[in-house]
Structures are given as structure tokens and as C-alpha cells.
Amino acid sequence: MQRFSPAKQKRFALLMDKNNEGELSRAEKVEIKKLGAEADELMLANSRALALALRPELFDRLGRPIQARFRRAIAANASSKNRSKAKK
């Protein structure tokens, strides 16, 4: 799993705190936007890696997701949840 370095995480937390107080400078607004985009990319990469590790049958041999298999898995999961709710 990928994550921010401790220094980058600390900086991001500081900027988020300042943002909550409405105290960001223009440069800090640009910086927090960039860090937020980086955090989103890390989260997406980590989610993809986890999905590949837990459900390899949903990916082709090159590690690309097979959309039809994902759709079927999502539909099956939703159907299973609906059946378990009906039993309660």
C-alpha cells in the first residue's frame, strides 16, 4: 500500500486545519489542492491493488479490470444483500 511520507502527511494535515479556519493563503490553496489530488491518486491505486489481490478473477492477465465481470460481481453482491435483508 502506498501512502504519503510522514512529512507530507503532516503538511497536508496542517493545511487542512488552516483551511478549516479559513486561513489559507493563495499559495497554500494551490498546495492543498495538489496534495488532495495526490491523496486521491494514492487512494485509487491502493483500492485497485486491493481489488486485484482479493478478486483476481475480475482482472485480465495484464491486471486490467474486466468491466463485465465487475458489473456481474456488483449485481450479485447487491442481490445477496437484498436477500439477506428480506430474511430479517
GIHU-V391012 format. One record per residue. N is the residue number from 1. RES is the residue in one letter. PSI is psi in radians with two decimals (* if undefined). D_FIRST is the distance of its C-alpha to the first C-alpha in whole Angstrom. Layout:
N&RES&PSI&D_FIRST / N&RES&PSI&D_FIRST
This chain:
1&M&2.46&0 / 2&Q&2.64&4 / 3&R&2.88&7 / 4&F&2.65&10 / 5&S&2.75&12 / 6&P&-0.68&15 / 7&A&-0.74&17 / 8&K&-0.69&16 / 9&Q&-0.73&15 / 10&K&-0.74&19 / 11&R&-0.76&20 / 12&F&-0.76&19 / 13&A&-0.73&20 / 14&L&-0.79&23 / 15&L&-0.66&24 / 16&M&-0.70&23 / 17&D&-0.80&26 / 18&K&-0.65&28 / 19&N&-0.73&28 / 20&N&-0.52&28 / 21&E&-0.08&31 / 22&G&0.55&32 / 23&E&0.36&32 / 24&L&2.40&30 / 25&S&2.99&32 / 26&R&-0.76&32 / 27&A&-0.68&30 / 28&E&-0.58&27 / 29&K&-0.71&27 / 30&V&-0.76&26 / 31&E&-0.77&24 / 32&I&-0.60&22 / 33&K&-0.74&22 / 34&K&-0.79&20 / 35&L&-0.65&18 / 36&G&-0.72&18 / 37&A&-0.70&17 / 38&E&-0.73&14 / 39&A&-0.71&13 / 40&D&-0.75&14 / 41&E&-0.72&12 / 42&L&-0.75&9 / 43&M&-0.72&9 / 44&L&-0.79&11 / 45&A&-0.73&8 / 46&N&-0.70&6 / 47&S&-0.73&9 / 48&R&-0.77&10 / 49&A&-0.71&8 / 50&L&-0.77&8 / 51&A&-0.74&12 / 52&L&-0.68&12 / 53&A&-0.69&11 / 54&L&-0.53&14 / 55&R&1.11&16 / 56&P&-0.40&17 / 57&E&-0.21&20 / 58&L&0.04&20 / 59&F&2.66&19 / 60&D&-3.12&21 / 61&R&-0.30&21 / 62&L&0.06&19 / 63&G&0.20&16 / 64&R&2.44&18 / 65&P&2.48&19 / 66&I&1.85&22 / 67&Q&-0.71&23 / 68&A&-0.68&26 / 69&R&-0.67&24 / 70&F&-0.79&22 / 71&R&-0.78&25 / 72&R&-0.73&27 / 73&A&-0.71&24 / 74&I&-0.77&24 / 75&A&-0.73&28 / 76&A&-0.69&28 / 77&N&-0.76&25 / 78&A&-0.73&28 / 79&S&-0.73&31 / 80&S&-0.73&29 / 81&K&-0.70&29 / 82&N&-0.69&32 / 83&R&-0.71&34 / 84&S&-0.57&33 / 85&K&-0.65&34 / 86&A&-0.52&37 / 87&K&-0.43&38 / 88&K&*&37
